[in-house]
Amino acid sequence: MAQIIDGKVISQQIKDELKEKVAALKNEGKEVCLAVIQVGNDPASTVYVGNKKKACEYIGIKSLAYEIPEETTEEELLGIIDKLNKDDTVHGILVQLPVPKHINEENIINAISPTKDVDGFHPASVGALSIGQKGFVSCTPAGVIQLLKRSGIEISGKECVVIGRSNIVGKPMSMLLLRENGTVTICHSRTKDLKEVCKRADILVVAIGKPRMIDASYVKEGATVIDVGIHRDENNKLCGDVDYASVEPIAGAITPVPGGVGPMTIAMLMNNCVEAGMN
Ligand code: GUN
C-alpha cells in the first residue's frame, strides 16, 4: 500500500499559512494585490481564473479582474500590462494562457515585469531558477516540491526522472529537483527505452499529457510517483498520466488525480503573490 500524497490537505495548509502572513502584512498597512487578465472567454480559462479569484479572497489578497474581449489587440494588452507594471499597488500580474491566436504569447510573457511575474514564466525568472538566483518559480513544479517536502520524502541524492520537457512543468521541475540535490534525468517523446529509464527512478514525475500511460511496468517498487496530468477518460471520469490502479500497489508514495498536484498550483501562485507583496 502506497502512502497517498494528499494535495488537498497540503494545499490547504499552505493557504492557511499564507492567510496569516497576509493578515500580518495588512497590520503593517500593506495590501497584497494580484491583477488577473483574461482575454476572451475560453470556458476552461474562466474556471481557472474563477478559482484563482476565490483563492485570493480566502487568503485576503486583493484581486483585480481584467476580463477583456477576444478582439483585444496585442498593443492594447501590452498597454494594460505596462500600466500594471508601473502601479505600485499591484504586486502580481497574471495573464491567463492561452491568449487568442492574434496575440503573440511570448511578447506578453516578456512584457510582465519579472518582479511581478507570479507565474514564473518570464525568461528572467526561468534563467534565475537555472542559476540559483532569486526569482519566481513556475507554480506547478514548485507545488510538487512542496508535496514531496511536506510528505517527508527526501530528494537529495535520489534518482529523479521527469517525463516531459515543457517550459511550464518539465524544465522547471528538473531544475528544482536539481536544486534539491536530486540526480535528474529528463525524458521526452524521443527518449529511447523510456521504461528502463523510468524504472531507475526513486522519484518519478510524470507530465506527458497522455491519459493513464504510465503503468506498473514503468515503476520501481517503492518509488514515489507524482502525476501532473489531468484528463477526462471515455467515461468522463478524471484521470492522470499515471494508471493509478496499476501503480498504487507497488509505489512507495503516489499522488491521486484529482486531489494531488492540481490543488497545489493555485496554492503556490498565492505563495508567489504573497512573496511579491513582501518585496
Ligand atoms: N493556463 C493554464 N495554466 C496556466 C498557468 O499556470 N498560468 C497561466 N497564466 N495560464 C495558464
Residues whose N, C-alpha, C, O or C-beta is under 5 A from the ligand:
A	BS01	GUN	V95 Q96 L97 P98 D119
